[in-house]
Amino acid sequence: MATSTLIRLLDENLRRAPEYGAGLSNHLPMALHALHVLGASDAGLERFAAAYIDRKKLPVMSAHGAGRTPSLRLGDIGCFEAWQAHYDARIAALGPRDALARALPELWPGVAAAAFHGPIRVAHAWQLGHPGELGAALAYWASRWQRIDVESASTQDLELADWLAAAEAAARSWRADGRLISERMDRASRTPEFRAFAGGLRPCANALPHAARWAACLYADTGDFTVLHVVTGSRAVLQLSALSAPPPQIWHAWAAAIMASAIGERQRVEATSCSWKEVVGAARSSLDDHVVKLVHACHELSADHGDDEFLAAACRAVAQGAP
């Protein structure tokens, strides 16, 4: 259950913009929830929030939408405040669960939003049980909605293991410029290498948990920053899938993110501390939002699906820190 300190910090963050710098996501509400679940104290939450706000120079919400007719265009960050008002009203009318279940079918095709930060923020908000944060999270997903499609259907019919191997091979054979992960994902999706395999995954049961485990292993072996987002994004999709089944586009986005990474050859880093107790303790004291979120995601995925790969990924994150 959220403490009064966590609720206050979340309320205060609702006055801040969903992004800072040149299109980078405000991770504060996601990291605060992750820290809370990992057992951080109220003092620890306060410490993290103060450091994050100062380090990222988080801007307050602009008033650029004041006096304009509300617009609800998917994928337009300029519509964030309109989407936030829309979802706040829907949550007030339907309640958080029904409002979220109703929103997901429209949002799922754009699951790539801000390198999966749309669904990641929504999943954290849903678990938090904070209606205001859920409205803001849904608004962020809608306003950064990004659809990844396969322009021509693959003639392949690949088992999951073969499809994942094809994604990894494509990631090593192709490189794209682009400061943001979302930009590189878009460029990857337009390549012949992507079209050759991305649409050729044969449907199978429990594909996403298996893919999440594979991504955790890839992160443990490479420490790649983009792959980290695939792991945390997979956790979010699994969490939200209980309310609404995601469409095939999630696999297109997943494939584009793997291709957009800069992975080299796999090489496992030996961590000095590799027990959940030590890793969770290190994450609780960390000021690195990505480490906190990755450890939280892996801890939850391990509890739900088992496997040492999630622990190995968490150990790599703690040992390596932010890129």
Disulfide bonds with the S-S distance in Angstrom:
Cys274-Cys315 2.32
